[in-house]
Amino acid sequence: MTCLQGKVDAWLDFVSHELELPATMWVYPVLGYTAFDKKLHGKAVADTHKALAVLNKHLTASTFLVGHHVTLADIVAVAALLYPMKLVLTAEHLAVYPAVQRWFTTCVNQAAFKAVLGDVLLASEEILAQGNKAATTVPAAGVAGAAAAAGGKKGGKKGGKKEQPKKEKAAAAPAASEPAPAKAAKPFAGLPAGTMNMESFKRHYSNAPYDANGERDYYTTIPPFFTGEGEIAASSVFDPAAYSIWTCDYQFNEENTMDFTTANLVGGFLQRSDAIRRGAFGTMLILGDAAPYEITGCWMFQGDSNAEILANNPDAEYYNWKKVDTSDPAVQKRVAEYWCTVDKFEGKTVYDSKLFK
């Protein structure tokens, strides 16, 4: 690998991990692909600004990301920023990233870019997702000299304190005898533990033996998981009385027209499932050699329903869920394909697979 190729690959990794994901999480609710979540939105905006700061520092002394002409690194980075630049990254957000704005406009006005993207108009005002009531405050850490996120305009003359209206008398505190509000139950709370332990199964799966090529052979872990036969701890054997397995299929696969946005969609889905990690395990597959890509998955949950993922992951409602009959050998084999394949699934190419454990 040449030095130039290495630098391009480094920027591709940066875009994939540091820029594309948070930018996508910011824009998807605006486009209506996912529900707005205030906490996730705040993190997405802050992380996007962190990535922009890195880009700006590099581009201050460079016309393009690598060398003196457009490379794949520029193409991928522009693609990651295209919708953010058009929908949410207003002049306020870009104020301290002049090098990024110069580089982006330089790229999109190149003939090759214009042939694909047409004219790209930058956002004049931030478009808000449904449920978001105010334009995003620019994070203080991401904007030099900007007011802190919690700050506001000073009132009164010469910076003096603005007179505040008198507050109404506070409502009386609740009587001591009134019960405190009940705390929200943790996911899977109160469900029977059963004979299987989720963590024990995850260790069983993760410690799959190596094959002749030095790769983990995860297929070997699934038959004993269902049958209890062979070298497997009793606490790693599937208990249908306390656990259930479900498949899920994305309802809008026809919209998966770009590989990296489809991968980010799945990555965001797994990220938003973190609250149920203690009682869940599964894989998500992206299928296809070309767009539109198909998203499908297979999950195991503690309990007899998929209620916890629906309650804790707002994206779960965009999937069709089906509980499978784990007593059927054909179903057991299909589950193994979901959880273990890396190249083909039911004749379709696996573009990417992501594991949640």
Secondary structure, DSSP 4 states (H G I P E B T S, - for coil): --HHHHHHHHHHHHIIIIIIHHHHHHHHHHHTSS---HHHHHHHHHHHHHHHHHHHHHHTS-SSSSTTS--HHHHHHHHHHHHHHHHT--HHHHTT-HHHHHHHHHHHTSHHHHHHH---PPPSSPPPPTT--SPPPPPGGGSTTPPPTT-----SGGGPPPPPPPPPPPPPPPPTTSPPPPPPPPTTTT----S--HHHHHHHHHTPPB-TTS-B-GGGGHHHHHH--SS--GGGS--TTTEEEEEEEETTGGG--SHHHHHHHHHHHHHTTGGGGGGEEEEEEEE-SSSSPEEEEEEEEESSSSHHHHHH-GGGGGEEEEE--TTSHHHHHHHHHHHH-SSEETTEEEEEEEEE-
